[in-house]
Amino acid sequence: MRITVNSEPVEVSGTVADLLEARTGDRRPSGIAVAVDEEIVPRDEWARWPLQDGQVIEIVTAVQGG
């Protein structure tokens, strides 16, 4: 299926956790927030949240500065 991740078209299947593992090597990376179609996906639901064709995913990494 084709989705958009951070404004980039991507071919993927599975769940939010599968997507994160493909991109980071970790199914539950720390310091990350995920939104699917502008809805925040709770970390506890990443492994159960199925991705669907046409969805827009935003993966945000927490950055600390001073």
NUBA-410630 format. One line per field, with one value per residue: residue in one letter; x negated, z negated, y of N, C-alpha, C in turn; residue number from 1. Coordinates in nm, 3 decimals, always signed. Last residue first. Example, Ala and Ser with C-alpha at 12.3 -4.5 7.8 and 13.67 -1.06 7.14 Angstrom:
BEGIN
residu	(S, A)
n_xx	(-1.285, -1.319)
n_zz	(-0.708, -0.780)
n_yy	(-0.225, -0.569)
ca_xx	(-1.367, -1.230)
ca_zz	(-0.714, -0.780)
ca_yy	(-0.106, -0.450)
c_xx	(-1.290, -1.320)
c_zz	(-0.787, -0.780)
c_yy	(+0.003, -0.330)
num	(2, 1)
END
This chain:
BEGIN
residu	(G, G, Q, V, A, T, V, I, E, I, V, Q, G, D, Q, L, P, W, R, A, W, E, D, R, P, V, I, E, E, D, V, A, V, A, I, G, S, P, R, R, D, G, T, R, A, E, L, L, D, A, V, T, G, S, V, E, V, P, E, S, N, V, T, I, R, M)
n_xx	(-1.892, -1.690, -1.586, -1.336, -1.149, -1.028, -0.742, -0.589, -0.280, -0.112, +0.180, +0.308, +0.323, +0.402, +0.328, +0.196, +0.333, +0.210, +0.079, -0.161, -0.073, +0.053, -0.118, -0.146, +0.139, +0.128, +0.304, +0.418, +0.353, +0.311, +0.138, -0.160, -0.386, -0.693, -0.982, -1.143, -1.232, -1.077, -0.963, -1.087, -1.372, -1.475, -1.361, -1.197, -1.094, -0.984, -0.778, -0.616, -0.543, -0.396, -0.177, -0.162, -0.137, -0.343, -0.445, -0.597, -0.562, -0.629, -0.675, -0.575, -0.594, -0.475, -0.192, -0.147, -0.033, -0.084)
n_zz	(-2.425, -2.346, -2.234, -2.042, -1.943, -1.621, -1.462, -1.177, -1.030, -0.753, -0.585, -0.378, -0.148, -0.299, -0.647, -0.927, -1.246, -1.556, -1.728, -1.790, -1.898, -2.141, -2.322, -2.215, -2.043, -1.776, -1.698, -1.382, -1.123, -1.001, -1.277, -1.446, -1.701, -1.858, -2.035, -2.247, -2.155, -1.941, -1.905, -1.708, -1.529, -1.294, -1.169, -0.957, -1.034, -1.281, -1.197, -1.059, -1.271, -1.429, -1.260, -1.051, -0.706, -0.442, -0.196, -0.018, -0.049, +0.007, -0.250, -0.465, -0.670, -0.456, -0.300, -0.136, +0.044, +0.000)
n_yy	(+2.421, +2.131, +1.821, +1.678, +1.400, +1.350, +1.231, +1.136, +1.121, +0.991, +0.951, +0.683, +0.529, +0.221, +0.196, +0.018, -0.062, -0.082, -0.250, -0.132, +0.119, +0.147, +0.261, +0.523, +0.650, +0.861, +1.152, +1.227, +1.300, +1.049, +0.960, +1.039, +0.962, +1.048, +0.944, +0.871, +0.532, +0.290, +0.019, -0.128, -0.031, +0.053, +0.270, +0.186, -0.059, +0.011, +0.182, -0.005, -0.172, +0.008, +0.054, -0.245, -0.331, -0.199, +0.047, +0.295, +0.648, +0.993, +1.226, +1.371, +1.175, +0.945, +0.823, +0.503, +0.232, -0.118)
ca_xx	(-1.904, -1.791, -1.604, -1.470, -1.171, -1.131, -0.808, -0.674, -0.385, -0.177, +0.069, +0.294, +0.358, +0.364, +0.418, +0.183, +0.303, +0.269, +0.214, -0.166, -0.153, +0.134, -0.069, -0.256, +0.071, +0.143, +0.192, +0.460, +0.363, +0.420, +0.194, -0.022, -0.334, -0.547, -0.910, -1.151, -1.197, -1.186, -0.919, -0.941, -1.313, -1.529, -1.456, -1.267, -1.157, -1.094, -0.888, -0.673, -0.618, -0.520, -0.266, -0.117, -0.147, -0.225, -0.459, -0.525, -0.628, -0.551, -0.744, -0.566, -0.667, -0.542, -0.286, -0.114, -0.108, +0.000)
ca_zz	(-2.535, -2.320, -2.348, -2.042, -2.045, -1.717, -1.521, -1.283, -1.075, -0.881, -0.603, -0.504, -0.140, -0.179, -0.534, -0.827, -1.107, -1.469, -1.686, -1.736, -1.775, -2.029, -2.353, -2.204, -2.169, -1.807, -1.771, -1.512, -1.224, -0.958, -1.155, -1.415, -1.570, -1.858, -1.908, -2.198, -2.253, -1.970, -2.006, -1.703, -1.662, -1.348, -1.278, -0.947, -0.902, -1.276, -1.278, -0.990, -1.157, -1.482, -1.293, -1.157, -0.847, -0.491, -0.323, -0.002, -0.092, +0.041, -0.154, -0.331, -0.678, -0.585, -0.304, -0.237, +0.053, +0.000)
ca_yy	(+2.515, +2.234, +1.910, +1.735, +1.502, +1.315, +1.346, +1.083, +1.213, +0.962, +1.045, +0.756, +0.670, +0.293, +0.178, +0.124, -0.099, +0.021, -0.289, -0.268, +0.112, +0.098, +0.127, +0.426, +0.619, +0.719, +1.094, +1.171, +1.406, +1.137, +0.903, +1.078, +0.927, +1.054, +0.952, +1.008, +0.636, +0.384, +0.116, -0.119, -0.051, -0.070, +0.296, +0.315, -0.047, -0.085, +0.234, +0.110, -0.226, -0.051, +0.166, -0.155, -0.366, -0.269, -0.024, +0.168, +0.525, +0.874, +1.141, +1.431, +1.303, +0.955, +0.935, +0.604, +0.357, +0.000)
c_xx	(-1.935, -1.799, -1.714, -1.479, -1.316, -1.149, -0.906, -0.757, -0.458, -0.280, +0.016, +0.172, +0.342, +0.412, +0.373, +0.273, +0.292, +0.236, +0.275, -0.029, -0.149, +0.055, +0.012, -0.208, -0.033, +0.068, +0.223, +0.338, +0.417, +0.456, +0.315, +0.017, -0.190, -0.501, -0.760, -1.079, -1.212, -1.140, -1.031, -0.884, -1.162, -1.472, -1.526, -1.377, -1.241, -1.168, -1.009, -0.793, -0.686, -0.605, -0.400, -0.213, -0.093, -0.245, -0.333, -0.551, -0.537, -0.631, -0.657, -0.636, -0.684, -0.628, -0.341, -0.214, -0.055, -0.088)
c_zz	(-2.487, -2.437, -2.314, -2.159, -2.041, -1.814, -1.627, -1.334, -1.191, -0.909, -0.744, -0.502, -0.268, -0.184, -0.419, -0.709, -1.017, -1.323, -1.584, -1.685, -1.711, -1.899, -2.238, -2.227, -2.150, -1.938, -1.804, -1.578, -1.359, -1.067, -1.119, -1.282, -1.559, -1.715, -1.937, -2.067, -2.189, -2.069, -2.039, -1.803, -1.651, -1.484, -1.330, -1.051, -0.892, -1.143, -1.275, -1.066, -1.080, -1.370, -1.344, -1.172, -0.938, -0.638, -0.351, -0.128, -0.060, +0.010, -0.122, -0.223, -0.538, -0.584, -0.445, -0.223, -0.052, +0.000)
c_yy	(+2.653, +2.331, +2.010, +1.833, +1.547, +1.431, +1.297, +1.200, +1.147, +1.071, +1.027, +0.847, +0.749, +0.438, +0.267, +0.091, +0.024, -0.011, -0.194, -0.315, -0.026, +0.083, +0.066, +0.282, +0.508, +0.691, +0.949, +1.107, +1.358, +1.238, +0.987, +1.014, +0.975, +1.028, +0.966, +1.031, +0.774, +0.490, +0.214, -0.018, -0.034, -0.107, +0.171, +0.334, +0.080, -0.075, +0.141, +0.166, -0.114, -0.109, +0.111, -0.037, -0.260, -0.299, -0.104, +0.087, +0.406, +0.747, +1.019, +1.351, +1.364, +1.081, +0.944, +0.718, +0.455, +0.124)
num	(66, 65, 64, 63, 62, 61, 60, 59, 58, 57, 56, 55, 54, 53, 52, 51, 50, 49, 48, 47, 46, 45, 44, 43, 42, 41, 40, 39, 38, 37, 36, 35, 34, 33, 32, 31, 30, 29, 28, 27, 26, 25, 24, 23, 22, 21, 20, 19, 18, 17, 16, 15, 14, 13, 12, 11, 10, 9, 8, 7, 6, 5, 4, 3, 2, 1)
END
